[in-house]
Amino acid sequence: MSAHFARPERHDGLDRLQDRRMLRDLAYIDGHWVSGKGGQTFEVRDPASGMPVAWVAALGQEETSLAIEAASRAFRSWRSLLPQQRASILRKWYDLVLAAKEDLALIMTLEQGKPLDESRGEIEYAASFIEFYAEEGKRLNAEGVTSHLPGAQMMVSREAIGVVGIVTPWNFPSAMLTRKAAAALAAGCTIVAHPSSETPLSALALAELAERAGVPAGVFNIVTGKAAPIVEALCADPRVRALSFTGSTEVGRLIAAQCAPTMKNLVMELGGHAPLIIFADSDIDRAVEIAIGAKFATSGQDCLAANRIYVERPVHDVFVAAFARKIKALKVASGLTEGAEIGPLMHERAVQKVEEQVQDALDRGARCLAGGKRHTAGPLFFQPTLLTNVPDTALIMREETFGPVAAVTVFDDEDEVVRRANDTEYGLVAYVVTRDGQRMLRLGCALEYGMVAINRVKITGAPIPFGGVKQSGLGREGSRHGIEAFTELKYLCLEAS
C-alpha cells in the first residue's frame, strides 16, 4: 500500500515545515500507511483561521480489526526482545522526537490552536515519557516470596499483558499518546491507538518517527476516523487486553461498560474540576501568577485547569483587582503569532458551553470584571474572562469549563473551603496557596484529589503518578506505576525438595 501526504498548499503555515514527510494523512497499520474503504477522508482544520490543514484517512471497524490482528501477530516477537533492546529503540524514538520538535510543534499548533511556545513545551513533555519508560522497562522486576509451604520456592514476575488499545484527546495530542504508548511498549506490549479526529496529525507524525526509530511493523498502529466505530471495536475485541483512555467522565463510563464483557485492564484519566484555594497569608503577586498559570494554560482547555478559585475574604478584593489586570493583559491571537498566550477554542461547541456558563453565572448574581464574550480574533476565540461573586450553584462551579474563564468566590475559614472544594464528583487535582506549613499538610490530607499542588502550578512529569480519584479516573499514568496496568503478575511455585 502506498503512502501519500497532505497537500501543504492548503495552509500557509505548512510552508514552515522543515520535513514535509512529517505531515501524514494516512493511517498507520502493520508498518504500512493505509487509506480507508473507498478513500474516504475527513478534514482537519486550523481552529484559529478555519483553513484546511489536511484530509485524513477515515477508517472504521474493519480496519481497526486488521490493526488488532497486526498487533496480535507482532506481540510475541516484541515481547521476546530483551528490555534493553526495546529500550534502545525507544531511545532512538526519543532522540528523533526532540530533533523534530519544531515541526511537531508547528503541526500541533495548526491542528489544535495552542500557542507555538506551548506546543514546543508539550513536545518536550511528550518526549520525556519515551525517555523515562525506555529506562523503566529495564526495571520491571517483581518480587520473591518467602515460602509458607515446606520444600517450595516462590517467585512473582510481571509479564506484558498483550495488545493495548489507546484513545487520546485533542487538547494534548502528543503527550497523551506518548505517556500511554511508551509505557505499553516498554512493558513489551503492542498498541492500537486512536487519536481524536480533531487532532490526528500529531499522532501520525509520532508514528512516522517511531517507524524511523525501528519500531517493528505491527507494534505501533494508528487508526484514524470517527471515534464511535473504532473505539467500539477496541472495547469489544478480546485480543485487546488493556485499554487506556483520556477524555470526559461521561465517555469514560461508556467505555468501561463496553469493556466489561472482555474484562480488560482499564486506565482512565477523566474529567477534572480543580479548586484553587488562596489563603490570606499568601503572597498576592505569587497567588496571581499561580492563578494565571492554573487557569489559562492551553486557553483553559485542560483537565488540570483551576475551575473554581476560592479566595479568603481579607485578601479577596486585592487579589481580584490584581488578577483582573493580568487577565486583561493576556495576548489573544493565533498560536502562530509571536507572543500569543490565548489561542482559539477547539470547536463551536466549546465556545457555546463557555457562553452558557458565563451567562448562567451572571444570571445568578456573579459580576464580570474582564472579558465575558467572544473575541474579535475569530469565531472560536473567547475573551479571557474573570467572574467574581460566583455562587456555588452556578454551572461553572459544578461542571468542567474547558475555556479561558476564571470563576472566583470568597471563603471565610479552612473547614468551610475544604468542604466546598470536595463537594464534587471529580477528584483530579487541587491547588493551594498558603505560607502556613501546617496548613499545607492538613489540606494535602483533607482534599479529596489524586494530586495536590501547593504554592505552584506545574507538578506533572514522567516520574510522577498522574491520575485522580472518584469520577476522575482509574489507575495512574507516568512513574513506575504507569507501566503496571500493561502487565500481569505471574506467580510461580517450584518444588525444591
C-alpha positions in Angstrom: 0.0 0.0 0.0 1.4 3.3 -1.0 1.7 6.5 1.1 0.7 10.0 0.2 0.9 13.2 2.0 -1.4 16.1 2.8 -1.1 19.0 0.4 0.9 21.7 2.1 -0.6 24.4 -0.1 -3.8 24.2 1.8 -2.4 26.3 4.7 0.3 28.9 4.5 1.7 27.8 7.9 2.7 24.4 6.4 5.4 26.2 4.4 7.3 26.4 7.6 7.7 22.6 7.9 11.3 21.5 7.6 10.5 17.9 6.8 7.3 17.5 4.7 7.2 13.8 5.5 6.1 14.7 9.0 2.7 15.6 7.7 0.9 12.3 7.2 -2.7 11.9 6.1 -3.0 8.1 6.1 -3.5 5.7 9.0 -0.6 3.5 10.1 -1.3 -0.2 10.3 1.2 -3.1 10.4 4.1 -0.9 9.1 2.1 0.5 6.2 0.4 3.8 5.5 -3.2 2.9 4.6 -6.4 4.6 3.4 -9.9 3.6 4.3 -12.5 1.9 2.2 -13.2 4.0 -0.9 -10.6 6.5 0.0 -12.9 8.3 2.5 -11.3 11.2 4.4 -12.2 13.8 7.0 -11.0 17.3 7.2 -8.6 18.7 9.8 -8.9 22.5 10.2 -6.9 25.2 12.0 -9.3 26.4 14.7 -7.6 29.8 14.6 -8.1 30.6 10.9 -10.6 27.9 9.8 -8.3 27.0 7.0 -7.9 23.3 6.0 -4.7 21.7 7.1 -5.2 18.1 5.8 -7.6 15.5 4.7 -7.0 12.3 6.7 -8.0 8.8 6.0 -11.3 7.8 7.6 -11.2 4.2 8.8 -13.7 2.1 10.7 -14.3 -1.2 12.5 -12.9 -3.4 9.7 -9.6 -1.6 9.6 -9.5 -1.5 13.4 -9.8 -5.3 13.4 -6.9 -5.5 11.0 -4.8 -3.3 13.2 -5.6 -5.5 16.2 -4.7 -8.6 14.2 -1.4 -7.0 13.2 -0.7 -6.0 16.8 -1.5 -9.6 18.0 0.9 -11.1 15.5 3.7 -8.7 16.4 3.2 -9.1 20.2 5.1 -12.4 20.5 8.3 -11.2 18.9 8.2 -7.7 20.5 7.6 -9.2 24.0 10.5 -11.7 23.4 13.0 -8.9 22.9 15.3 -8.1 25.9 14.1 -5.0 27.7 17.4 -3.4 26.7 16.6 -4.0 23.1 13.2 -2.4 23.4 14.8 0.5 25.3 17.3 1.1 22.5 14.5 1.5 20.0 12.5 3.8 22.3 15.6 5.9 22.9 16.0 6.4 19.2 12.4 7.4 19.0 13.0 9.9 21.8 16.0 11.4 20.0 14.0 11.8 16.8 11.1 13.4 18.6 13.4 16.1 20.1 15.2 16.6 16.8 11.8 17.2 15.1 10.5 19.4 17.9 9.9 22.5 15.7 7.9 20.5 13.0 5.9 18.6 15.6 5.1 21.8 17.5 4.0 23.5 14.2 1.7 20.6 13.3 0.2 20.7 16.8 -0.5 24.4 16.7 -2.0 24.2 13.2 -4.5 21.4 14.2 -5.1 22.2 17.9 -4.6 26.0 18.0 -2.5 26.3 21.2 0.3 29.0 21.1 3.5 27.7 19.5 5.6 28.0 22.7 3.1 25.8 24.5 3.3 23.3 21.6 7.1 23.2 21.9 6.7 22.6 25.6 4.3 19.8 25.0 6.7 18.1 22.6 9.5 18.2 25.2 7.0 16.8 27.8 5.9 14.1 25.3 9.5 13.1 24.7 10.2 12.8 28.4 7.8 9.9 28.7 9.6 8.0 26.0 13.0 8.5 27.7 11.6 7.6 31.1 10.0 4.4 30.0 12.9 3.3 27.9 14.7 3.1 31.2 11.8 1.9 33.4 11.2 -1.1 31.2 14.6 -2.5 32.3 13.4 -2.5 35.9 10.2 -4.5 35.6 11.3 -6.8 38.4 8.6 -8.1 40.7 9.5 -10.0 43.9 10.4 -13.2 45.7 8.0 -14.6 48.2 9.1 -16.2 51.5 7.6 -19.7 51.2 4.9 -20.7 53.6 5.0 -24.3 52.2 7.7 -26.8 53.0 10.1 -27.5 50.2 8.7 -24.8 47.9 10.4 -21.8 46.2 8.1 -19.0 45.2 8.6 -16.2 42.6 6.4 -13.4 41.3 7.1 -11.8 37.9 5.5 -9.2 35.6 4.6 -10.1 32.1 3.4 -8.0 29.2 -0.4 -8.1 29.0 -0.8 -8.2 25.2 -2.4 -5.8 22.8 -3.2 -2.4 24.3 -5.9 0.0 23.0 -5.2 3.7 23.3 -7.7 6.5 22.9 -6.3 10.1 23.1 -7.9 13.5 23.3 -7.4 16.7 21.3 -6.1 19.0 24.0 -2.7 17.3 24.4 -2.4 15.2 21.2 1.3 14.3 21.5 1.9 14.0 25.3 -1.2 11.9 25.9 -0.1 9.4 23.2 3.5 9.0 24.4 2.5 8.8 28.1 0.4 5.8 27.3 2.3 4.2 24.3 5.8 4.5 25.8 4.8 2.7 28.9 3.0 -0.1 27.0 5.8 -0.5 24.5 8.4 -0.6 27.3 6.5 -3.4 29.0 6.6 -5.5 25.9 3.0 -4.8 24.7 1.9 -3.8 21.2 -0.6 -0.9 20.7 -3.5 0.2 18.5 -4.1 3.9 19.1 -7.0 6.1 18.1 -6.3 9.8 18.2 -9.1 12.4 18.3 -10.3 13.1 14.8 -9.8 16.8 15.5 -6.0 16.4 16.1 -4.8 13.2 14.3 -1.8 14.7 12.6 0.3 14.8 15.8 -0.2 11.1 16.4 0.6 10.3 12.7 3.8 12.4 12.9 4.9 10.4 16.0 4.2 7.2 14.1 6.4 8.4 11.3 9.2 8.9 13.8 8.6 5.6 15.5 9.0 3.9 12.2 12.3 5.7 11.6 13.4 4.6 15.0 13.0 1.0 14.1 9.7 0.1 15.9 8.8 -3.1 14.0 5.7 -3.5 11.9 2.5 -4.2 13.8 3.9 -3.0 17.1 2.7 0.6 16.8 -0.6 1.2 14.9 -2.6 4.4 14.5 -6.3 4.1 13.3 -7.9 7.4 12.3 -11.5 8.2 11.7 -14.8 8.6 13.7 -14.4 7.6 17.3 -17.5 5.5 17.8 -16.9 2.6 15.5 -13.1 2.5 16.2 -13.4 2.6 20.0 -16.3 0.2 20.0 -14.1 -2.3 18.1 -11.2 -1.8 20.6 -13.6 -2.4 23.5 -15.3 -5.5 22.1 -12.3 -7.4 20.8 -11.0 -9.9 23.3 -7.5 -9.7 21.8 -7.2 -6.2 23.2 -6.3 -6.9 26.8 -6.0 -3.4 28.2 -7.4 0.0 27.2 -6.1 3.4 28.2 -8.4 6.4 27.7 -8.1 10.1 28.3 -11.3 12.1 27.9 -14.6 13.1 29.6 -16.1 11.2 32.5 -19.3 10.6 30.5 -17.4 8.9 27.7 -15.2 7.0 30.2 -18.2 5.4 31.8 -19.5 4.2 28.4 -16.1 2.8 27.5 -15.8 1.0 30.9 -19.2 -0.6 30.2 -18.2 -1.7 26.7 -15.0 -3.2 28.0 -16.7 -5.2 30.8 -17.6 -8.3 28.8 -13.9 -8.8 27.9 -12.6 -7.9 31.4 -9.9 -5.6 30.1 -7.4 -3.7 32.3 -8.5 -0.1 32.3 -6.5 3.1 32.7 -8.7 6.2 32.6 -7.8 9.9 33.0 -11.2 11.5 33.0 -12.7 14.9 33.9 -11.5 17.4 36.4 -12.9 20.3 38.3 -9.9 21.7 40.1 -10.3 24.1 43.1 -7.6 26.8 43.7 -7.6 27.9 47.3 -5.9 31.1 48.2 -5.4 31.9 51.9 -5.0 35.4 53.4 -1.4 34.7 54.4 -0.4 34.2 50.7 2.0 36.4 48.7 -0.7 38.0 46.5 1.6 38.6 43.5 2.6 34.9 43.6 -1.0 33.9 44.0 -2.0 35.8 40.9 0.8 34.2 38.9 -0.3 30.7 40.1 -4.0 31.6 39.2 -3.0 32.7 35.7 -1.0 29.5 35.1 -3.5 27.2 36.6 -6.5 28.7 34.7 -5.3 30.0 31.3 -2.7 27.5 30.0 -4.0 25.8 26.8 -6.6 28.6 26.8 -8.2 26.8 29.7 -8.7 23.6 27.7 -7.0 21.4 30.3 -8.4 18.9 32.8 -6.0 20.4 35.3 -7.3 23.9 34.8 -8.5 25.7 38.0 -12.2 25.9 37.5 -13.1 27.2 41.0 -11.0 29.9 42.7 -11.6 30.3 46.4 -10.1 33.4 48.0 -10.1 34.1 51.7 -12.1 37.2 52.5 -9.4 39.5 53.9 -7.4 39.4 50.6 -10.3 38.9 48.2 -10.6 42.4 46.8 -6.8 42.9 46.5 -6.4 39.6 44.7 -9.3 40.2 42.3 -8.0 43.6 41.3 -4.5 42.3 40.5 -5.9 39.2 38.8 -8.2 41.3 36.6 -5.2 43.4 35.4 -3.2 40.3 34.5 -6.2 38.8 32.6 -6.8 41.9 30.6 -3.2 41.9 29.5 -3.2 38.4 28.1 -2.5 38.4 24.4 -5.2 36.7 22.3 -4.1 35.6 18.9 -3.4 32.7 16.5 -1.0 30.2 18.0 1.4 31.1 15.2 1.6 34.8 16.3 4.7 35.7 18.3 3.8 36.1 22.0 0.3 34.6 21.8 -0.9 33.5 25.2 -4.6 32.6 24.5 -5.5 30.7 21.3 -8.8 29.6 19.9 -11.1 27.0 21.5 -11.2 23.7 19.6 -14.7 24.0 18.2 -18.0 25.8 18.2 -19.5 23.5 20.9 -16.7 24.6 23.3 -17.4 28.3 22.7 -21.1 27.8 23.2 -20.5 25.9 26.5 -18.4 28.8 27.8 -21.0 31.3 26.8 -23.7 29.3 28.6 -21.6 29.1 31.8 -20.8 32.8 31.8 -24.5 33.8 31.3 -25.7 31.3 33.9 -23.2 32.8 36.4 -24.3 36.4 35.7 -27.9 35.4 36.0 -27.2 34.0 39.4 -25.6 37.3 40.6 -21.9 37.0 39.5 -20.0 40.1 38.3 -17.9 40.1 35.2 -14.7 42.2 35.7 -12.9 41.2 32.4 -14.0 39.7 29.1 -17.2 37.8 29.0 -17.8 37.3 25.3 -16.3 36.2 22.0 -13.1 37.8 20.9 -12.7 39.6 17.6 -9.7 37.4 16.6 -12.1 34.8 15.1 -15.2 32.8 15.6 -13.6 30.3 18.0 -11.8 32.8 20.2 -13.2 33.8 23.6 -12.0 36.7 25.7 -10.1 35.9 28.8 -12.8 36.3 31.4 -13.0 37.0 35.2 -16.2 36.3 37.1 -16.5 37.2 40.8 -19.1 36.6 43.5 -19.9 33.3 41.7 -22.3 31.2 43.8 -21.6 27.5 44.3 -24.9 26.8 42.5 -23.6 28.2 39.2 -22.9 25.8 36.3 -19.3 26.9 36.2 -18.8 25.8 39.8 -20.2 22.3 39.1 -19.1 21.5 35.5 -15.8 21.4 33.7 -15.4 24.6 31.7 -12.6 24.0 29.1 -12.3 27.7 28.3 -10.5 30.9 29.4 -13.0 31.8 32.1 -11.9 32.2 35.8 -14.6 31.9 38.4 -13.8 33.5 41.8 -15.7 33.2 45.1 -14.9 34.2 48.7 -14.5 31.9 51.8 -14.1 32.6 55.5 -12.4 29.6 57.1 -10.4 26.5 56.3 -13.0 23.9 57.2 -15.6 25.6 55.1 -13.4 25.8 52.0 -12.3 22.2 52.2 -15.9 21.1 52.4 -16.8 23.2 49.3 -13.7 22.1 47.4 -14.5 18.5 48.0 -18.2 18.9 47.1 -17.8 17.5 43.5 -17.8 14.1 41.8 -14.4 14.9 40.4 -11.0 14.5 42.1 -8.1 15.0 39.8 -6.1 18.0 41.1 -6.4 20.7 43.7 -4.2 23.8 44.1 -3.4 25.6 47.4 -1.6 28.8 48.1 -0.5 29.5 51.7 2.6 30.2 53.7 1.4 28.1 56.7 3.4 24.8 56.8 0.9 23.0 59.0 -1.9 24.1 56.8 -0.1 22.7 53.7 0.0 19.3 55.4 -3.6 19.5 56.6 -5.0 20.4 53.2 -2.8 17.8 51.5 -4.6 15.2 53.5 -8.1 16.7 53.6 -8.5 17.5 49.9 -10.1 14.5 48.1 -7.9 14.7 45.0 -5.3 12.4 43.4 -2.9 15.2 43.2 -2.4 18.4 45.3 -0.2 21.3 44.2 0.9 23.6 46.9 2.3 27.1 46.0 3.0 26.1 42.4 1.2 25.1 39.2 3.5 22.7 37.4 3.5 19.3 39.1 3.3 16.8 36.3 6.1 14.9 34.6 7.2 11.4 33.7 8.4 10.3 37.2 5.1 11.1 39.0 1.9 9.0 39.1 -0.7 11.2 37.3 -4.4 10.4 38.0 -7.4 11.2 40.0 -10.0 9.7 42.4 -13.8 9.5 42.4 -15.1 10.1 38.9 -11.8 11.5 37.6 -10.4 8.1 36.6 -8.9 4.8 37.2 -5.3 3.9 37.7 -2.2 6.1 37.2 -0.1 7.2 34.2 3.6 8.1 34.4 6.0 6.9 37.1 6.7 3.2 37.6 3.0 2.8 38.4 2.1 3.8 34.8 3.6 0.6 33.4 1.9 -1.7 35.8 -1.5 -1.6 34.0 0.1 -3.1 30.9 1.5 -6.1 32.8 0.1 -9.1 34.6 1.5 -10.6 37.7 2.5 -14.3 37.4 3.2 -16.4 40.4 5.5 -19.4 40.1 5.7 -22.1 42.8 8.6 -24.6 42.4 9.0 -27.9 44.3 12.6 -27.5 45.6 13.0 -30.5 47.8 
